[in-house]
Structures are given as structure tokens and as C-alpha cells.
Amino acid sequence: MATREAVLLLHGLWMNRLAMIYLARKLERAGFAARAIGYWSIFDPMDANVARLARVVSSTDASRVHLVGHSLGALVALRYLQKGADARVGRAVLLGPPLAGCRAAIALQRIPGGRRLLGESLSVWNQPFETAFDPRYEVGVIAGTRPLGTSCLFTRLPKPNDGVVCVDETLLPAARDRLEIFVSHSGMLIDARVARATIAFLSKGKFA
């Protein structure tokens, strides 16, 4: 017999699955079977990471599977939906997704070693990401508006931004719901408001 509804969480660039532990624990307390999964954000291209996600979803014993992705992980989740997800996949929450490219990452490429730091994900940051997906999937977007992050070391981003991704870079026309919170790009991973909003969307399909 399948377990309760599951949530798979995907971290962002330069991180590992431990970055998603706070959110995973909040989801567990809300009744979901949450699992943070790792992938090679620098060393593997997008297709390889999407394939890894597909394998994990396929092996997940649950009646329904949801996704939560942060930054690059949000793009991996969205691309997985676009390629035809498992029939049990229902909802996804994208946290700070750089859907329109990423000004901060483009600026990083201009400094010595910057391109190497982005690795195989380089092309993802330089151009708009395909945003169309099957409307049977319910997708919500949370954007941060607190301009605190590593980008201040090498560029100035137009406001509003979360210190890494600008709010106008997170727009997803087909999103079921959208929320902006005064939180930084990394801070949203340990923010109680973000956790509550994520739980609300995965439970009801809206952030309210």
C-alpha cells in the first residue's frame, strides 16, 4: 500500500540536500512524507539532473508526489514537469526560480573563475527558461524581496530582488498562485513564512 502524500525537495546551486532539511521537517510535521534529494548542480547538465529526479519519483512509494525546488532546483523540477512527469505528480512550489535568466549569474561570469563556478549549469542562467507546462500540474512561485546575498560582492541588481534573483526573473505566466515575501534567496530555506506558504499550496493549491 502506498504511503501518505510525498514531497521531494531539490536544493539550488552549490548546495546539497542538507539545505532543504528545515523545509523537509516542517513538511513532515504537516503530514507529508518529505525527502530532500541531492544532485550535481555544477558537474551534471540539466538533463542528467532531471533524469535523476525522474528515477527518484518513480521509486517513491506514495499515492501522490509533490515537488519543492529552490533556485536551480526549481528549474530542474519545472523541466521534469515539462518532459512528462509521473502520473502521481500533482503540485510544485518553486522558490526563487531564475526563469528569465539571472543577472547576478551573468555578472559572475565576468569575473575570473566565474564561469567555472557555474559549471554545467552555465547556460541555464544566461537565457530565459521555457515556462510552458501541462496545466494539469499546479505550480506556485514564491519570490523573495530582501536584497541580501552574494551578488552584492560583484554587481548591483535592480530592486526588488532577493540578493541573487530579481523578482521580475521569477515570473511564471501559468503559475496557479504567486507570493512575494521579504526574505533573501538563501533565507527562504529557513523561513517559517515560506514553510507555511509551501505547506498551504501543497495542501490546497493556493498560498492563502
N, C-alpha and C positions, 0 to 999 in steps of 0.2 A: 504494500500500500504506500502511495506517495506521501511524503511529509507535508507539513504546512507550507504556505507560500514562501518561496525563497527569494533572496535578494543577493545579487552578485555585484561587488563593488570593485571599480577599477581606478587605480591611482594615476597621477599625472607624471609629467617628465621629471627625470632624476629621482623619482621616489620609488618606494616598494610598497608591498601590500600593508605594511605596518602603518602607513599614513592614513589608512581607511579604518583603523581599528575603533576609533571613537564612534564613528558613524555606525559601524557594524554592531557595536554593543548597544547603541540606542535603538537600532532596528530590532535586535534580539529581544530587548525589553518590551518592544511594541508588539511582539508576537511573530515576527518574521524569522525564518532560518537564514541568517546573514553570513556571507562568506566573502572576505576580501581576497582577491586573486592577484597574483603578480604577473608581469610580462616585461619584456625587454624594451623599454621606452627609447633607448638610444641605439641598441645594437640590432634590433629587428625592424623591418619595414612594417607599414600599416597592415598589409595583407596577412603577414605572419601573425601579428597580434590579434587580428580579427579571427583567424583560424583557431588560435589558442582559445579565445573566448567561446567560439562555437563548440569546441570539444568539451569545455567545462560545462556549458549549458546542457549539452547532450547528456552528460554524465550526472547531472543534478537530479536527485530524486525528489521531485516536488510537483504538485498539481499545477502550479503557476510559477513563473520565474520573472522577476523584475531586475532592472539594471540601474546602477548608480555610477556615473563616471565623472571624474574630476579632470578638467583641463584636457590634456591629450587623451586621457581615459574616456572622456565624454565623446571624443571623436571616434575612438575605437568602438564604443557602444553604438553610436549612430550609424557608422559604416556597417556594423553587424546587422542592424535592422534593415538597412538598405539592400543587403545581399541576400535577404530572406532568412529570417530568424526561425528558431524552433517554434512550433505552433503553440507552445505553452507560454511564450513570452508575451507579457501584457503591457507593462508600463516602464518608463525610463525617466530618470531625473539626471539632467546634465548640469554640472556645477562649473561655472566659469568657462564655458566652451568657446574656444577661439574659432568660431565658424566663418568669420570673414577674413581669415588670416590673422596675423598678430604683429602689431607694430613693434612691440618690445623684442620679439624674436628676430625681426628683420634688422633692428638696430644692433642686437647682439652679434649678428653675423659680420658687422663692420669692424668689430674689434678683434685683435689677434686671438686665434683659438676659438672664436665664437662659433663658427660653422662646425667645428669638431665637437663642441659641447652639445649641439643639437643632433648630431649623428644621423641615423637613418630617418629621423622624423623631420629632417630639414625642409623638405618640400611641403609638408603639411602647414607650416607656419607662413609660407610665402604667398599663398593664394587662397581665395575663398574656397571653403569646403562645400561639397554637394550637400544641399539641405533637404532635398525631396525624400520622402519616405512613405511607406504604405500607411494610410490613415487609420488602419485598424490598431496600430500601436499608439498608445497615449504617451506623449513626451512632454515633460515640463522642464523649464530652464530657470535656474537661479543665477543671477549676476550679482557680483559684489561691487560696491561703490566706495570702499575705503581705499584711497590711493597709497597703500603701503606695501612695498615689495622690492625685489631686487632690481627692477627696471630703473629705479632712481639712480643707480650707480652708473648707468651708461646712456640714458635718454630721458626725455620728458614726454610723458603721454598726455594726450588731451583728456580732460575730465568730461564725464565721470569714468573712472577706471578702478580696478581692484589692486593696482600695483603691478599687474602683469598684463591683464586682458582688459581692453576698453569695453564699456557697456555696449557700444554700437557694433562690436565684434561678436557679440553673443546672440544676435537676433536670429530667431528661427521662425520663419513665417507660419509653418504648420504646427507650431507648439500648441498643445492643449491649454497650457497655462504658463504664466511667466511671473517671476518675482525678483525684485531688486532689494538687497539688504546691505546696510552699511557694515561691510565686512571685507577683509582683504582676501586675496587669492588663496593663500595658504590657510588663513584664519578660518575660512568657511569649513575646513575639515574638522575643526574642534569647536564649532559654534552651536550653541543649543538651539538658536532660532532656525538655523539651517537644518539641523536634525529634525526639529518639529515639522518644518515645512516639507521635508523629504518624506517623512512618515505619513503626513496628511495626503500628499499626492499619490504615493504608492497605495494608500488605503482607499482613496475616494476619487482620484483623478483630478484633483484640484488642490491648490495650496491653502485655500482659506480654511 
